[in-house]
Amino acid sequence: MTALFLVSCSGAEGGGAGSGGQATGASRSADASPGADADRTAEPVPTEPEPIGKNAFAAGKCVTADSAATTSEGYRETPCTDADAVAEVLVRGESSAYESARCPAEAAHADLAIVLTLPVDDSGQKQYAPVCLRNLTAPHPGAPGAGGGPNIIKGDCLQERRGANPTGGGIGTYGYEVACGDDTMSGRPFHEVIAVLPYYGGVVDTKSCPKRTEVQFSDGGPSIQCAVRL
C-alpha cells in the first residue's frame, strides 16, 4: 500500500484549488556422565553478510526469498530457471544516501521495491539503492487498480483519509491506495488516478492535470497524482 498527501481539491471539470495520506538461535547442549563435567557445544559466531556488488541485482536477474539476506531485505539473486525464483529485477536504481523505495517511470508497474544496503562511499557515508521487482507469476499487486506496489500509477484507486500519514510527514489528509474492485466498507475507493505528473524540486504545474481532475495528491517525492471522484 502507498499513501499520498492531499494537495488540492476542485469542482468537477477542474478549477480552483482547495485545502487538503528469523532470526535463528544456536542451541547449547550438555552430555554429562556421572562424576564428569558436561561437554558443551560452542555457539557459532555470527558472520557478516557479504557486501553487495555494483552489478548485483541488475535488471533481468531474478531473486528468491532468503531470511539471511539482511542487506537486501530478505532477497538474494538466483537463476531465473531456479524453481525457487519468485521475481525478476526490473531496474536497480542509482546509489544514494537516502533509503527510498520508489521506482522510476520505466518500472512504475513493479510489484515490490526493496532497498539494498551498500558499503560506505569514499566519504564514509553508507549508501542505499532501490531495486524494483515484478513477480514471475500472479498476483501482480503493482498492476493498475490492484491496490499495491511501490508506486501510484494511472488506473490506481485511493481512499481519502485523515491522520498520521503512514509514509511520514505528520498529520493531515492523505490518499491511501486500495484495490479498485474492493467494495467493502473499509476498502471502498473514493478516487481514481487519471494521470501522474513529474514533480521535481517541489514544483509542479498542476494545471497540466486533465481538465476533469477533481483532486490532486502528492507522494512527497517525484510525482503528483491527478484523480477524479468515484
N, C-alpha and C positions, 0 to 999 in steps of 0.2 A: 504494500500500500504506500501511496505517496500523498503528502499533504502540501497544500499551496496556500499562500496568503491571498486574501481577497484584495484586489487592487481597486476596482471600481464597479459600479452598477449603473445601468442606464435603462431607459424605457425601450420598448420594442422598436426595432428599426434603428437602434443606435442613437446616441445622443449624449447629453451631459453626463459628467462623472459624478458619482456619489461616494459616500464613505464606505468603507468596508468595515488559515489552515493546518571429556571423559578424562575426564582425567582418569588415568589408570594408576592404581596404587600397588606398590610392591608389598608382598606378604612376607612376614617373618615367621619361620617355623623353628621348633625345637624338638630334637630327638634325643632324649636322655635315657640312660640306663641307670639302675640303682647305684648310687655312690659315685656317679660320674657327672661332670658338668655337661649341660646341654650344648650341642653344636648348633650354632645359629648361622643361617644363610645371610650373607650381606645384601643390603638393599642396593639395587642398581643405581648408578649415578646418572641423573638426568643428562641428556645430551642436547646441545643447542641445535635447532634446525639449520640446515644448510642455507646460506644466503641465496636469494632469488636472483638469477642471472638476467642480463639485459635482454636476452632472446627468449626467456621463459614466458609462457602464457601468450605466445604470439597468435595473431589471427589465423584461424584454420586448425589450430590444435584443439584437442579435446581434454576434458577433465573428468575426474571421479572424486567422490567424497572420501575424505581421509581426515579423521579427527586429530591426527598427529601433525597435520599441516597448519601449524599455528600462525605462520607468516602469510598465509594465503586464505585465511578464513575457512579452513576445513576442506580445501580442494587441492588436488595435485594433478599434474599432467599424466595422461595415459594415452596409448594409441587409440585412434578413433574406432579401430576394429575390435577393441577390447570389449568384452561383454559388460564390463563394469563402467564403461564410459557413459556419462549422463548428459553432458552438454558440450557445445562447441564454442570456442572463443570467437567472437565477432570482431573485437578490437581490444587492444591494450592501450590505454591512454598514456599521455605523457606523465613523466615523473613530476611530483610536486611535493611541497612541504605540507600540503593540506590533504586531509582524508576525505575526499569527495567521491561518492559512489554514484555519480551521474554518468550517463553515456552520451557521446556525441551524436549528431543528427544521423550519421550513417548507421548507427546501431541503436536508434531510438526504440526499436521493437524488441530489444533484449528482454529476456525473462528474469534475469538476475544480474546484479553488479556486485562484484567483490572488490576489496581493496588489498593490494599487495603491500606488505611492509618491507621496504628495501633497505640495503645498507646505507649508512650515512654518506653524505656527499663530502667534497673536499673541505667544506666549511664546518663539518661536524654536525650538519643538520640531517635528521632522519628523513627519508623520502618515502613517498607512497605513490601507487599507481592504480587507477581503476581498471578492472577487467570486466568487459561486458559479455555475458554468456547467454546462449539460447539453447533450450532443452532439445535433445536429439529426438525426443518423442513428446507427444502431447502429455499434459496440458501445456499451453503457452500463455502464461499469465500476462506477458507483455504485449499480446496482440490487442488491437484496438477494441475497447469495450470490455475486456476480460477482467479488469479490476486489479491488475497487479503490474509488476515490472518496475524498474527504477525510474522511468521517465513517464511524464504525462504527454500523450500524443493525441493527434486528431482522432476523434471517434471514441475517446475515453469519456467516462462519466464521473461526476463529482457530487458529493454532498456538501452543503454549506454548514459548517459547524463553528461554534464559538467556544473558546477556552485556550488552553496551552497548546500551541502548535506542536505536534509530535516531532517535527523536524527542527524545532528550536525557533527562537525569535520572539518568545514571550507570549502574552495573552492577546487574543484578537479573533477576528473572523477569518476562517481559512477554508479552502476547498480540500476535501478528503476523497481520494479515489475509491470508487466502488464499482462492482460489475454492473454493466448497463441492464442486464437481464434480471437483476435482483429485485423481487417485488415484496420482500419482507419489510416490515416497518422500520427495522434498524438499518437495513441496507439499501433502501429505495433511493435511486439517484434523483438529484434536483436539477443538475445541469449536464449538458453535453458539450465537449470541446469541439469547436468547428475550425479552429486554426491555432497554430503555435508560432509566435514571433520571436526572433532573436532578441536578446536583452543583454547588451554589452555596456559595461561601465555604469550600470544603474540607470541608463537612459533608454527609453523605447518610445517609438512613435505609436501610441495606442490608436491613433486614427487609422493605422494600417489594418486594424481588425476589420473583418467583413461588416458591412452596414447592419446586418441583422444581429450583431453581437449585443448581448444584454448585460453580461458580467465578464470582468477580466480578473484573472488570478495570476499570481507570481509564485514561483518556487524558490525565490530568493537567490536564484542563480542565473543561468544563461537564457531563460525564456519567459515569455508571457503567454498565458493561455486565454484565448478568446472563446467564450462559451455562451450558449443560449439556455433558457429555462425550459424544463420538460413539463 
